[in-house]
Amino acid sequence: MARLTEQEQQEIFRFIEAGKPLPEKYRFLLFEDKREVELVWNGKTGEVCNIVLPF
C-alpha cells in the first residue's frame, strides 16, 4: 500500500465524516486492487461461448 501524505489522510477523513464516497484515486491508493473493468448485468453467466458473425 502506498503511503499517504498528511493532506491526503485529512481529505479522506473529511469524506468519511461527511458520509461521502471516496474519489477513485483513493480507492486505488488504499486498496491493492487492479484497475480492471467488467460489465455486469442480471442473468450474466460465466460461460464462454464463441459466436460467428456474418461480416
C-alpha distance matrix in Angstrom:
0.0 3.8 6.5 9.0 12.6 15.2 16.8 13.9 13.6 17.4 17.5 15.3 17.7 20.7 19.8 19.4 22.6 24.4 23.6 22.3 19.8 16.6 16.8 15.2 13.0 11.1 11.0 9.1 6.7 6.4 6.9 6.4 10.0 12.4 14.7 17.7 20.8 23.4 26.7 27.6 31.1 33.5 35.2 32.7 32.9 30.9 34.0 34.2 37.5 39.1 41.4 43.9 44.4 47.8 46.8
3.8 0.0 3.8 6.3 9.6 12.7 14.1 11.5 11.9 15.6 15.7 14.3 17.0 19.6 19.1 19.3 22.3 24.0 23.6 22.1 19.8 16.2 15.9 14.7 11.7 10.2 11.4 9.3 6.0 7.3 9.1 9.0 12.0 13.9 15.4 18.8 21.8 24.8 28.0 29.3 32.8 35.3 37.2 34.7 35.2 33.3 36.3 36.3 39.4 40.8 42.8 45.2 45.4 48.7 47.4
6.5 3.8 0.0 3.8 6.6 9.5 11.5 9.6 9.7 13.3 14.2 13.2 15.3 18.1 18.3 18.6 21.1 23.1 23.2 22.1 20.3 16.7 16.8 16.3 13.3 11.3 13.2 11.9 8.2 8.8 11.6 12.3 15.3 17.4 18.8 22.3 25.0 28.0 31.0 32.1 35.5 38.0 40.1 37.7 38.3 36.6 39.8 39.9 43.0 44.4 46.4 48.7 48.9 52.1 50.8
9.0 6.3 3.8 0.0 3.8 6.5 8.0 5.9 6.3 9.8 10.5 10.0 12.2 14.6 15.1 15.7 18.1 19.9 20.4 19.1 17.7 14.2 14.3 14.5 11.5 9.4 12.1 11.6 7.9 8.6 12.1 13.7 16.2 18.4 19.1 22.6 24.9 27.9 30.7 31.7 34.9 37.4 39.8 37.6 38.6 37.2 40.5 40.7 43.7 45.1 46.8 49.2 49.1 52.3 50.9
12.6 9.6 6.6 3.8 0.0 3.8 5.3 5.1 6.3 8.7 9.9 10.7 12.5 14.4 15.6 16.7 18.5 20.2 21.3 20.1 19.3 15.8 15.7 16.6 13.4 11.7 15.0 14.7 11.2 12.1 15.7 17.4 19.7 21.7 22.1 25.7 27.8 30.9 33.5 34.6 37.7 40.3 42.8 40.8 41.9 40.6 43.8 44.0 46.9 48.2 49.8 52.0 51.8 54.8 53.3
15.2 12.7 9.5 6.5 3.8 0.0 3.8 5.5 5.1 6.2 8.6 10.0 10.7 12.5 14.5 15.5 16.5 18.4 20.1 19.4 19.3 16.2 16.7 18.3 15.6 13.5 16.8 17.2 13.8 14.0 17.7 19.9 22.2 24.5 24.9 28.3 30.2 33.1 35.5 36.4 39.3 41.7 44.3 42.6 43.8 42.7 46.1 46.5 49.4 50.9 52.4 54.8 54.4 57.5 56.1
16.8 14.1 11.5 8.0 5.3 3.8 0.0 3.8 5.4 5.2 6.2 8.7 9.9 10.6 12.6 14.4 15.3 16.6 18.6 17.4 17.5 14.5 14.5 16.5 13.9 12.4 16.0 16.8 13.8 14.5 18.2 20.6 22.3 24.4 24.1 27.6 29.1 32.1 34.2 35.2 38.0 40.4 43.3 41.6 43.1 42.2 45.6 45.9 48.6 50.0 51.3 53.5 53.0 55.9 54.4
13.9 11.5 9.6 5.9 5.1 5.5 3.8 0.0 3.8 5.5 5.1 6.2 8.7 9.9 10.7 12.4 14.3 15.5 16.7 15.2 14.6 11.3 11.3 13.0 10.4 8.6 12.2 13.0 10.2 10.9 14.6 17.0 18.6 20.7 20.5 23.9 25.4 28.3 30.5 31.5 34.3 36.8 39.6 37.8 39.3 38.4 41.8 42.1 44.9 46.3 47.6 50.0 49.5 52.5 51.1
13.6 11.9 9.7 6.3 6.3 5.1 5.4 3.8 0.0 3.8 5.4 5.1 6.3 8.8 10.1 10.7 12.3 14.3 15.4 14.8 14.5 11.6 12.8 14.6 12.6 9.8 12.7 14.0 11.1 10.5 14.2 17.0 19.0 21.6 21.9 25.1 26.6 29.3 31.5 32.1 34.8 37.0 39.8 38.2 39.5 38.6 42.1 42.8 45.7 47.4 48.9 51.4 51.1 54.3 53.1
17.4 15.6 13.3 9.8 8.7 6.2 5.2 5.5 3.8 0.0 3.8 5.4 5.1 6.3 8.8 9.9 10.5 12.3 14.3 13.9 14.6 12.3 13.6 16.2 14.6 12.1 15.2 16.9 14.4 13.8 17.4 20.5 22.1 24.7 24.6 27.7 28.9 31.4 33.3 33.8 36.3 38.4 41.4 40.0 41.7 41.0 44.6 45.3 48.1 49.8 51.1 53.6 53.1 56.2 55.0
17.5 15.7 14.2 10.5 9.9 8.6 6.2 5.1 5.4 3.8 0.0 3.8 5.4 5.1 6.4 8.8 9.9 10.7 12.5 11.3 11.7 9.3 10.2 13.1 11.9 9.9 13.1 15.1 13.2 13.1 16.5 19.6 20.6 22.9 22.3 25.3 26.2 28.8 30.4 31.0 33.5 35.7 38.8 37.4 39.3 38.8 42.3 42.9 45.6 47.2 48.3 50.7 50.1 53.1 51.8
15.3 14.3 13.2 10.0 10.7 10.0 8.7 6.2 5.1 5.4 3.8 0.0 3.8 5.4 5.2 6.3 8.6 9.9 10.6 9.7 9.5 7.0 9.0 11.6 10.8 7.9 10.4 12.9 11.2 10.2 13.5 16.9 17.9 20.6 20.3 23.1 24.0 26.4 28.1 28.4 30.9 33.0 35.9 34.6 36.3 35.8 39.4 40.2 43.0 44.8 46.1 48.7 48.3 51.4 50.4
17.7 17.0 15.3 12.2 12.5 10.7 9.9 8.7 6.3 5.1 5.4 3.8 0.0 3.8 5.5 5.1 6.0 8.5 9.8 10.2 11.1 9.7 12.3 15.1 14.6 11.6 13.7 16.4 14.5 12.9 16.1 19.6 20.8 23.8 23.7 26.4 27.2 29.3 30.9 30.9 33.1 34.9 37.9 36.9 38.6 38.2 41.9 42.9 45.8 47.8 49.1 51.8 51.4 54.6 53.7
20.7 19.6 18.1 14.6 14.4 12.5 10.6 9.9 8.8 6.3 5.1 5.4 3.8 0.0 3.8 5.5 5.2 6.1 8.5 8.6 10.5 9.7 11.9 15.3 15.2 12.8 15.1 18.0 16.6 15.5 18.6 22.1 22.9 25.5 24.9 27.5 27.9 30.0 31.2 31.2 33.2 35.0 38.3 37.4 39.4 39.4 43.0 44.0 46.6 48.5 49.5 52.2 51.5 54.5 53.5
19.8 19.1 18.3 15.1 15.6 14.5 12.6 10.7 10.1 8.8 6.4 5.2 5.5 3.8 0.0 3.8 5.6 5.2 6.2 5.1 6.7 6.3 8.9 12.4 13.0 10.8 12.5 15.8 15.1 14.0 16.6 20.1 20.4 22.9 22.1 24.4 24.5 26.5 27.6 27.5 29.4 31.3 34.5 33.7 35.8 35.9 39.5 40.5 43.1 45.0 45.9 48.6 48.0 51.0 50.1
19.4 19.3 18.6 15.7 16.7 15.5 14.4 12.4 10.7 9.9 8.8 6.3 5.1 5.5 3.8 0.0 3.8 5.4 5.0 6.1 7.4 7.7 11.1 14.0 14.9 12.0 12.9 16.4 15.6 13.7 15.9 19.7 20.1 23.1 22.8 24.9 25.2 26.7 27.9 27.4 29.3 30.7 33.9 33.2 35.2 35.2 38.9 40.2 43.0 45.2 46.3 49.2 48.8 51.9 51.3
22.6 22.3 21.1 18.1 18.5 16.5 15.3 14.3 12.3 10.5 9.9 8.6 6.0 5.2 5.6 3.8 0.0 3.8 5.4 7.7 10.3 11.1 14.2 17.4 18.1 15.4 16.7 20.0 19.1 17.2 19.6 23.3 23.9 26.9 26.6 28.6 28.8 30.3 31.2 30.7 32.2 33.5 36.8 36.4 38.4 38.6 42.3 43.7 46.5 48.7 49.7 52.6 52.1 55.2 54.5
24.4 24.0 23.1 19.9 20.2 18.4 16.6 15.5 14.3 12.3 10.7 9.9 8.5 6.1 5.2 5.4 3.8 0.0 3.8 5.5 8.9 10.5 13.2 16.7 17.9 15.8 17.0 20.5 20.0 18.6 20.8 24.5 24.6 27.2 26.4 28.3 28.0 29.4 30.0 29.5 30.8 32.2 35.6 35.3 37.7 38.1 41.8 43.1 45.6 47.7 48.5 51.2 50.5 53.5 52.8
23.6 23.6 23.2 20.4 21.3 20.1 18.6 16.7 15.4 14.3 12.5 10.6 9.8 8.5 6.2 5.0 5.4 3.8 0.0 3.8 6.8 9.3 12.5 15.5 17.3 15.1 15.4 19.2 19.2 17.4 19.1 22.8 22.5 25.2 24.5 26.0 25.5 26.6 27.1 26.3 27.5 28.7 32.1 31.9 34.2 34.8 38.4 40.0 42.5 44.7 45.6 48.5 47.9 50.9 50.4
22.3 22.1 22.1 19.1 20.1 19.4 17.4 15.2 14.8 13.9 11.3 9.7 10.2 8.6 5.1 6.1 7.7 5.5 3.8 0.0 3.8 6.5 9.1 12.3 14.3 12.7 13.2 16.8 17.2 16.1 17.7 21.2 20.6 22.9 21.8 23.3 22.8 24.1 24.6 24.2 25.6 27.2 30.7 30.2 32.6 33.2 36.7 37.9 40.3 42.4 43.1 45.8 45.1 48.0 47.4
19.8 19.8 20.3 17.7 19.3 19.3 17.5 14.6 14.5 14.6 11.7 9.5 11.1 10.5 6.7 7.4 10.3 8.9 6.8 3.8 0.0 3.8 6.5 9.0 11.5 10.1 9.8 13.5 14.5 13.4 14.6 17.9 17.0 19.2 18.1 19.5 19.1 20.5 21.2 21.0 22.8 24.6 28.0 27.2 29.5 29.8 33.3 34.4 36.9 38.9 39.7 42.5 41.8 44.9 44.2
16.6 16.2 16.7 14.2 15.8 16.2 14.5 11.3 11.6 12.3 9.3 7.0 9.7 9.7 6.3 7.7 11.1 10.5 9.3 6.5 3.8 0.0 3.8 6.4 8.1 6.4 6.9 10.4 11.0 10.3 12.1 15.3 14.8 17.0 16.0 18.1 18.2 20.3 21.6 21.9 24.2 26.4 29.5 28.2 30.3 30.1 33.6 34.4 37.0 38.8 39.8 42.5 41.9 45.0 44.1
16.8 15.9 16.8 14.3 15.7 16.7 14.5 11.3 12.8 13.6 10.2 9.0 12.3 11.9 8.9 11.1 14.2 13.2 12.5 9.1 6.5 3.8 0.0 3.8 5.5 5.8 6.9 9.5 10.4 11.1 12.7 15.4 14.5 16.0 14.3 16.6 16.7 19.2 20.6 21.5 23.9 26.6 29.6 28.1 30.2 30.0 33.3 33.7 36.1 37.6 38.4 40.8 40.0 43.0 41.9
15.2 14.7 16.3 14.5 16.6 18.3 16.5 13.0 14.6 16.2 13.1 11.6 15.1 15.3 12.4 14.0 17.4 16.7 15.5 12.3 9.0 6.4 3.8 0.0 3.8 5.4 5.1 6.7 8.8 10.1 10.8 12.8 11.4 12.4 10.5 12.9 13.2 16.0 17.8 19.1 21.9 24.8 27.6 25.7 27.6 27.0 30.2 30.5 32.9 34.3 35.2 37.6 37.0 40.0 38.9
13.0 11.7 13.3 11.5 13.4 15.6 13.9 10.4 12.6 14.6 11.9 10.8 14.6 15.2 13.0 14.9 18.1 17.9 17.3 14.3 11.5 8.1 5.5 3.8 0.0 3.8 5.5 5.6 6.4 8.8 10.4 12.0 11.5 12.5 11.0 14.2 15.3 18.5 20.7 22.2 25.3 28.3 30.8 28.7 30.3 29.4 32.6 32.5 35.0 36.3 37.4 39.6 39.1 42.1 40.7
11.1 10.2 11.3 9.4 11.7 13.5 12.4 8.6 9.8 12.1 9.9 7.9 11.6 12.8 10.8 12.0 15.4 15.8 15.1 12.7 10.1 6.4 5.8 5.4 3.8 0.0 3.8 5.3 4.8 5.8 8.2 10.8 11.1 13.1 12.6 15.6 17.0 19.8 22.1 23.1 26.1 28.7 31.3 29.3 30.8 29.9 33.2 33.6 36.3 37.9 39.2 41.7 41.4 44.5 43.4
11.0 11.4 13.2 12.1 15.0 16.8 16.0 12.2 12.7 15.2 13.1 10.4 13.7 15.1 12.5 12.9 16.7 17.0 15.4 13.2 9.8 6.9 6.9 5.1 5.5 3.8 0.0 3.8 5.6 5.4 6.0 8.6 8.1 10.4 10.1 12.7 14.1 16.6 19.0 19.7 22.8 25.4 27.8 25.9 27.2 26.3 29.7 30.2 33.0 34.8 36.2 38.8 38.7 42.0 41.1
9.1 9.3 11.9 11.6 14.7 17.2 16.8 13.0 14.0 16.9 15.1 12.9 16.4 18.0 15.8 16.4 20.0 20.5 19.2 16.8 13.5 10.4 9.5 6.7 5.6 5.3 3.8 0.0 3.8 5.6 5.4 6.5 6.2 7.8 7.9 11.2 13.3 16.3 19.2 20.5 23.9 26.7 28.8 26.4 27.4 26.0 29.2 29.3 32.2 33.7 35.3 37.8 37.8 41.0 39.9
6.7 6.0 8.2 7.9 11.2 13.8 13.8 10.2 11.1 14.4 13.2 11.2 14.5 16.6 15.1 15.6 19.1 20.0 19.2 17.2 14.5 11.0 10.4 8.8 6.4 4.8 5.6 3.8 0.0 3.8 5.8 7.2 8.7 10.8 11.3 14.7 17.1 20.1 23.0 24.2 27.5 30.2 32.3 30.0 30.9 29.5 32.7 32.8 35.8 37.3 39.0 41.4 41.4 44.7 43.5
6.4 7.3 8.8 8.6 12.1 14.0 14.5 10.9 10.5 13.8 13.1 10.2 12.9 15.5 14.0 13.7 17.2 18.6 17.4 16.1 13.4 10.3 11.1 10.1 8.8 5.8 5.4 5.6 3.8 0.0 3.8 6.7 8.7 11.8 13.0 15.9 18.1 20.5 23.3 23.9 27.1 29.4 31.6 29.5 30.4 29.0 32.4 33.0 36.1 37.9 39.8 42.5 42.6 46.0 45.1
6.9 9.1 11.6 12.1 15.7 17.7 18.2 14.6 14.2 17.4 16.5 13.5 16.1 18.6 16.6 15.9 19.6 20.8 19.1 17.7 14.6 12.1 12.7 10.8 10.4 8.2 6.0 5.4 5.8 3.8 0.0 3.8 5.5 9.0 10.9 13.3 15.7 17.9 20.9 21.4 24.7 26.9 28.8 26.6 27.1 25.6 29.0 29.6 32.8 34.8 36.8 39.6 40.0 43.5 42.8
6.4 9.0 12.3 13.7 17.4 19.9 20.6 17.0 17.0 20.5 19.6 16.9 19.6 22.1 20.1 19.7 23.3 24.5 22.8 21.2 17.9 15.3 15.4 12.8 12.0 10.8 8.6 6.5 7.2 6.7 3.8 0.0 3.8 6.7 9.5 11.9 15.0 17.3 20.7 21.5 25.1 27.4 28.9 26.3 26.5 24.4 27.6 27.9 31.2 33.0 35.2 37.9 38.5 42.0 41.2
10.0 12.0 15.3 16.2 19.7 22.2 22.3 18.6 19.0 22.1 20.6 17.9 20.8 22.9 20.4 20.1 23.9 24.6 22.5 20.6 17.0 14.8 14.5 11.4 11.5 11.1 8.1 6.2 8.7 8.7 5.5 3.8 0.0 3.8 6.4 8.3 11.3 13.5 16.9 17.9 21.5 24.1 25.5 22.8 23.1 21.3 24.4 24.7 27.8 29.6 31.7 34.4 34.9 38.4 37.7
12.4 13.9 17.4 18.4 21.7 24.5 24.4 20.7 21.6 24.7 22.9 20.6 23.8 25.5 22.9 23.1 26.9 27.2 25.2 22.9 19.2 17.0 16.0 12.4 12.5 13.1 10.4 7.8 10.8 11.8 9.0 6.7 3.8 0.0 3.8 5.6 9.2 11.8 15.5 17.1 20.9 23.8 25.0 21.9 22.1 20.0 22.9 22.6 25.6 27.0 29.1 31.5 32.0 35.5 34.6
14.7 15.4 18.8 19.1 22.1 24.9 24.1 20.5 21.9 24.6 22.3 20.3 23.7 24.9 22.1 22.8 26.6 26.4 24.5 21.8 18.1 16.0 14.3 10.5 11.0 12.6 10.1 7.9 11.3 13.0 10.9 9.5 6.4 3.8 0.0 3.8 6.7 10.1 13.5 15.7 19.4 22.6 24.1 21.1 21.9 20.2 22.9 22.4 25.0 26.2 27.8 30.1 30.2 33.5 32.4
17.7 18.8 22.3 22.6 25.7 28.3 27.6 23.9 25.1 27.7 25.3 23.1 26.4 27.5 24.4 24.9 28.6 28.3 26.0 23.3 19.5 18.1 16.6 12.9 14.2 15.6 12.7 11.2 14.7 15.9 13.3 11.9 8.3 5.6 3.8 0.0 3.8 6.7 10.3 12.6 16.4 19.6 20.8 17.6 18.3 16.6 19.2 18.7 21.3 22.6 24.2 26.7 26.9 30.3 29.5
20.8 21.8 25.0 24.9 27.8 30.2 29.1 25.4 26.6 28.9 26.2 24.0 27.2 27.9 24.5 25.2 28.8 28.0 25.5 22.8 19.1 18.2 16.7 13.2 15.3 17.0 14.1 13.3 17.1 18.1 15.7 15.0 11.3 9.2 6.7 3.8 0.0 3.8 6.9 9.6 13.3 16.7 18.2 15.1 16.4 15.4 18.0 17.6 19.8 21.1 22.3 24.8 24.7 28.0 27.3
23.4 24.8 28.0 27.9 30.9 33.1 32.1 28.3 29.3 31.4 28.8 26.4 29.3 30.0 26.5 26.7 30.3 29.4 26.6 24.1 20.5 20.3 19.2 16.0 18.5 19.8 16.6 16.3 20.1 20.5 17.9 17.3 13.5 11.8 10.1 6.7 3.8 0.0 3.8 6.3 9.9 13.3 14.5 11.3 12.7 12.0 14.7 14.6 16.9 18.6 19.8 22.6 22.7 26.2 26.0
26.7 28.0 31.0 30.7 33.5 35.5 34.2 30.5 31.5 33.3 30.4 28.1 30.9 31.2 27.6 27.9 31.2 30.0 27.1 24.6 21.2 21.6 20.6 17.8 20.7 22.1 19.0 19.2 23.0 23.3 20.9 20.7 16.9 15.5 13.5 10.3 6.9 3.8 0.0 3.8 6.8 10.5 11.9 9.2 11.4 11.9 14.3 14.5 16.1 17.9 18.5 21.4 21.2 24.5 24.6
27.6 29.3 32.1 31.7 34.6 36.4 35.2 31.5 32.1 33.8 31.0 28.4 30.9 31.2 27.5 27.4 30.7 29.5 26.3 24.2 21.0 21.9 21.5 19.1 22.2 23.1 19.7 20.5 24.2 23.9 21.4 21.5 17.9 17.1 15.7 12.6 9.6 6.3 3.8 0.0 3.8 7.1 8.9 6.7 9.5 10.7 13.5 14.7 16.5 18.9 19.6 22.9 22.9 26.3 26.8
31.1 32.8 35.5 34.9 37.7 39.3 38.0 34.3 34.8 36.3 33.5 30.9 33.1 33.2 29.4 29.3 32.2 30.8 27.5 25.6 22.8 24.2 23.9 21.9 25.3 26.1 22.8 23.9 27.5 27.1 24.7 25.1 21.5 20.9 19.4 16.4 13.3 9.9 6.8 3.8 0.0 3.8 6.2 5.6 9.2 11.6 14.0 15.6 16.9 19.3 19.6 22.8 22.7 25.9 26.8
33.5 35.3 38.0 37.4 40.3 41.7 40.4 36.8 37.0 38.4 35.7 33.0 34.9 35.0 31.3 30.7 33.5 32.2 28.7 27.2 24.6 26.4 26.6 24.8 28.3 28.7 25.4 26.7 30.2 29.4 26.9 27.4 24.1 23.8 22.6 19.6 16.7 13.3 10.5 7.1 3.8 0.0 3.8 5.6 9.0 12.1 14.2 16.5 17.7 20.5 20.8 24.2 24.3 27.5 28.8
35.2 37.2 40.1 39.8 42.8 44.3 43.3 39.6 39.8 41.4 38.8 35.9 37.9 38.3 34.5 33.9 36.8 35.6 32.1 30.7 28.0 29.5 29.6 27.6 30.8 31.3 27.8 28.8 32.3 31.6 28.8 28.9 25.5 25.0 24.1 20.8 18.2 14.5 11.9 8.9 6.2 3.8 0.0 3.8 6.3 9.9 11.4 14.0 15.0 18.0 18.5 22.0 22.6 25.8 27.5
32.7 34.7 37.7 37.6 40.8 42.6 41.6 37.8 38.2 40.0 37.4 34.6 36.9 37.4 33.7 33.2 36.4 35.3 31.9 30.2 27.2 28.2 28.1 25.7 28.7 29.3 25.9 26.4 30.0 29.5 26.6 26.3 22.8 21.9 21.1 17.6 15.1 11.3 9.2 6.7 5.6 5.6 3.8 0.0 3.8 6.9 8.7 10.9 12.4 15.4 16.3 19.9 20.6 24.1 25.5
32.9 35.2 38.3 38.6 41.9 43.8 43.1 39.3 39.5 41.7 39.3 36.3 38.6 39.4 35.8 35.2 38.4 37.7 34.2 32.6 29.5 30.3 30.2 27.6 30.3 30.8 27.2 27.4 30.9 30.4 27.1 26.5 23.1 22.1 21.9 18.3 16.4 12.7 11.4 9.5 9.2 9.0 6.3 3.8 0.0 3.8 5.4 8.4 10.4 13.9 15.5 19.3 20.6 24.3 25.9
30.9 33.3 36.6 37.2 40.6 42.7 42.2 38.4 38.6 41.0 38.8 35.8 38.2 39.4 35.9 35.2 38.6 38.1 34.8 33.2 29.8 30.1 30.0 27.0 29.4 29.9 26.3 26.0 29.5 29.0 25.6 24.4 21.3 20.0 20.2 16.6 15.4 12.0 11.9 10.7 11.6 12.1 9.9 6.9 3.8 0.0 3.8 6.5 9.6 13.1 15.5 19.2 20.9 24.7 26.1
34.0 36.3 39.8 40.5 43.8 46.1 45.6 41.8 42.1 44.6 42.3 39.4 41.9 43.0 39.5 38.9 42.3 41.8 38.4 36.7 33.3 33.6 33.3 30.2 32.6 33.2 29.7 29.2 32.7 32.4 29.0 27.6 24.4 22.9 22.9 19.2 18.0 14.7 14.3 13.5 14.0 14.2 11.4 8.7 5.4 3.8 0.0 3.8 6.4 10.1 12.7 16.4 18.6 22.3 24.0
34.2 36.3 39.9 40.7 44.0 46.5 45.9 42.1 42.8 45.3 42.9 40.2 42.9 44.0 40.5 40.2 43.7 43.1 40.0 37.9 34.4 34.4 33.7 30.5 32.5 33.6 30.2 29.3 32.8 33.0 29.6 27.9 24.7 22.6 22.4 18.7 17.6 14.6 14.5 14.7 15.6 16.5 14.0 10.9 8.4 6.5 3.8 0.0 3.8 6.9 10.0 13.5 15.9 19.6 21.0
37.5 39.4 43.0 43.7 46.9 49.4 48.6 44.9 45.7 48.1 45.6 43.0 45.8 46.6 43.1 43.0 46.5 45.6 42.5 40.3 36.9 37.0 36.1 32.9 35.0 36.3 33.0 32.2 35.8 36.1 32.8 31.2 27.8 25.6 25.0 21.3 19.8 16.9 16.1 16.5 16.9 17.7 15.0 12.4 10.4 9.6 6.4 3.8 0.0 3.8 6.5 10.1 12.7 16.3 18.1
39.1 40.8 44.4 45.1 48.2 50.9 50.0 46.3 47.4 49.8 47.2 44.8 47.8 48.5 45.0 45.2 48.7 47.7 44.7 42.4 38.9 38.8 37.6 34.3 36.3 37.9 34.8 33.7 37.3 37.9 34.8 33.0 29.6 27.0 26.2 22.6 21.1 18.6 17.9 18.9 19.3 20.5 18.0 15.4 13.9 13.1 10.1 6.9 3.8 0.0 3.8 6.7 9.6 13.1 14.9
41.4 42.8 46.4 46.8 49.8 52.4 51.3 47.6 48.9 51.1 48.3 46.1 49.1 49.5 45.9 46.3 49.7 48.5 45.6 43.1 39.7 39.8 38.4 35.2 37.4 39.2 36.2 35.3 39.0 39.8 36.8 35.2 31.7 29.1 27.8 24.2 22.3 19.8 18.5 19.6 19.6 20.8 18.5 16.3 15.5 15.5 12.7 10.0 6.5 3.8 0.0 3.8 6.2 9.7 11.8
43.9 45.2 48.7 49.2 52.0 54.8 53.5 50.0 51.4 53.6 50.7 48.7 51.8 52.2 48.6 49.2 52.6 51.2 48.5 45.8 42.5 42.5 40.8 37.6 39.6 41.7 38.8 37.8 41.4 42.5 39.6 37.9 34.4 31.5 30.1 26.7 24.8 22.6 21.4 22.9 22.8 24.2 22.0 19.9 19.3 19.2 16.4 13.5 10.1 6.7 3.8 0.0 3.8 6.6 8.8
44.4 45.4 48.9 49.1 51.8 54.4 53.0 49.5 51.1 53.1 50.1 48.3 51.4 51.5 48.0 48.8 52.1 50.5 47.9 45.1 41.8 41.9 40.0 37.0 39.1 41.4 38.7 37.8 41.4 42.6 40.0 38.5 34.9 32.0 30.2 26.9 24.7 22.7 21.2 22.9 22.7 24.3 22.6 20.6 20.6 20.9 18.6 15.9 12.7 9.6 6.2 3.8 0.0 3.8 5.7
47.8 48.7 52.1 52.3 54.8 57.5 55.9 52.5 54.3 56.2 53.1 51.4 54.6 54.5 51.0 51.9 55.2 53.5 50.9 48.0 44.9 45.0 43.0 40.0 42.1 44.5 42.0 41.0 44.7 46.0 43.5 42.0 38.4 35.5 33.5 30.3 28.0 26.2 24.5 26.3 25.9 27.5 25.8 24.1 24.3 24.7 22.3 19.6 16.3 13.1 9.7 6.6 3.8 0.0 3.8
46.8 47.4 50.8 50.9 53.3 56.1 54.4 51.1 53.1 55.0 51.8 50.4 53.7 53.5 50.1 51.3 54.5 52.8 50.4 47.4 44.2 44.1 41.9 38.9 40.7 43.4 41.1 39.9 43.5 45.1 42.8 41.2 37.7 34.6 32.4 29.5 27.3 26.0 24.6 26.8 26.8 28.8 27.5 25.5 25.9 26.1 24.0 21.0 18.1 14.9 11.8 8.8 5.7 3.8 0.0
